[in-house]
Amino acid sequence: MYKRDNIGRDIVCLKMIMLKSYLKNVGDVAFVIHNLSKNQLDINELYAEVMKIKGFDEITLNDAFNYLIQNKILAKTFIAKKNVNLRKIWVQNFVNQHHYRSDC
């Protein structure tokens, strides 16, 4: 009887170890999904932030926005620049590099 109790206890311990491993894996997957979602580009936020830049007309800012959404890395770096002056410099460089001429 003693051996049978030990086997039962061993099975319970093994199941607990397997359950802990399973839960850790589920936690790891949840962590990865959470980090991926944090890395997603929020198009509405990008649009709002681009349109806040002073000194440029709406058409120019819209063109800058359209350019940014075509390149997620540039868009993310634009959003990461919390300093308004750095964002304004980015828009000015965009205008200069694209020989932008507003029709308005």
Backbone torsions as a table, in degrees:
resi	resn	phi	psi	omega
1	MET	NA	-36.0	-178.2
2	TYR	-61.2	-43.5	179.8
3	LYS	-63.8	-39.0	179.8
4	ARG	-63.9	-40.3	176.4
5	ASP	-63.2	-39.6	178.3
6	ASN	-65.5	-40.2	178.7
7	ILE	-64.2	-43.9	177.7
8	GLY	-60.9	-42.1	179.0
9	ARG	-66.2	-40.9	178.7
10	ASP	-62.6	-40.1	178.8
11	ILE	-64.6	-42.6	178.5
12	VAL	-62.5	-43.4	178.8
13	CYS	-62.8	-42.8	178.9
14	LEU	-62.0	-43.0	178.0
15	LYS	-63.7	-38.0	178.3
16	MET	-64.8	-41.8	178.6
17	ILE	-63.3	-43.9	179.0
18	MET	-63.8	-40.7	179.4
19	LEU	-64.9	-43.1	177.9
20	LYS	-61.0	-42.1	178.8
21	SER	-63.8	-43.6	178.3
22	TYR	-61.1	-46.5	-179.3
23	LEU	-64.7	-36.8	177.1
24	LYS	-63.6	-42.6	179.1
25	ASN	-63.8	-41.7	177.1
26	VAL	-62.0	-41.8	177.7
27	GLY	-62.7	-40.2	178.2
28	ASP	-63.6	-42.1	178.6
29	VAL	-64.3	-43.3	178.9
30	ALA	-61.9	-39.7	179.0
31	PHE	-62.6	-44.7	179.0
32	VAL	-63.0	-44.8	179.3
33	ILE	-62.1	-42.9	178.6
34	HIS	-60.3	-45.4	-179.7
35	ASN	-67.0	-35.9	176.8
36	LEU	-65.2	-40.6	-179.5
37	SER	-68.0	-32.4	177.4
38	LYS	-68.3	-26.0	-176.2
39	ASN	-87.6	-1.3	-179.8
40	GLN	-73.6	145.9	178.9
41	LEU	-84.4	126.6	177.1
42	ASP	-91.9	102.6	-175.7
43	ILE	-60.6	-40.1	-179.9
44	ASN	-64.9	-41.0	177.3
45	GLU	-64.6	-43.1	178.9
46	LEU	-59.7	-47.4	180.0
47	TYR	-58.9	-46.8	-179.2
48	ALA	-61.3	-42.2	-178.0
49	GLU	-69.7	-39.2	177.6
50	VAL	-65.0	-43.8	-176.3
51	MET	-69.8	-14.0	177.8
52	LYS	-77.4	-15.3	-174.4
53	ILE	-67.3	124.7	-179.1
54	LYS	-83.4	150.8	173.9
55	GLY	97.2	1.7	179.8
56	PHE	-131.5	146.9	179.1
57	ASP	-76.4	166.4	-175.1
58	GLU	-61.1	-37.8	-179.3
59	ILE	-65.4	-43.4	178.4
60	THR	-62.0	-45.7	179.6
61	LEU	-65.0	-38.4	177.3
62	ASN	-63.7	-41.6	177.3
63	ASP	-63.9	-39.7	177.3
64	ALA	-62.8	-43.3	177.4
65	PHE	-60.0	-48.5	179.7
66	ASN	-58.9	-37.8	177.8
67	TYR	-65.6	-44.3	-178.0
68	LEU	-63.6	-41.0	-176.8
69	ILE	-70.2	-14.5	175.2
70	GLN	-80.2	-15.3	-180.0
71	ASN	-134.0	99.7	-174.2
72	LYS	-61.4	-33.9	-179.3
73	ILE	-66.2	-45.0	177.0
74	LEU	-62.9	-40.8	179.7
75	ALA	-62.6	-43.5	179.9
76	LYS	-66.5	-38.1	178.1
77	THR	-69.2	-34.6	176.3
78	PHE	-61.4	-47.5	179.8
79	ILE	-64.2	-36.6	-178.6
80	ALA	-65.9	-25.7	178.5
81	LYS	-76.5	97.5	-177.6
82	LYS	-77.5	-18.5	179.3
83	ASN	-78.1	120.6	-177.4
84	VAL	-60.6	-36.2	-179.9
85	ASN	-64.1	-37.2	177.5
86	LEU	-66.6	-37.5	176.8
87	ARG	-66.6	-40.5	178.6
88	LYS	-63.4	-40.1	177.2
89	ILE	-63.4	-39.4	178.3
90	TRP	-60.9	-45.5	-179.9
91	VAL	-63.7	-41.5	179.4
92	GLN	-62.8	-42.1	177.1
93	ASN	-63.9	-38.2	176.0
94	PHE	-59.3	-47.1	180.0
95	VAL	-60.8	-47.0	-178.6
96	ASN	-64.1	-43.1	-176.8
97	GLN	-70.3	-27.1	-176.5
98	HIS	-103.9	12.9	179.3
99	HIS	44.2	46.1	-173.9
100	TYR	-67.9	133.3	174.3
101	ARG	-131.9	114.3	178.6
102	SER	-75.0	139.2	177.7
103	ASP	-82.4	-10.0	-177.3
104	CYS	-99.3	NA	NA
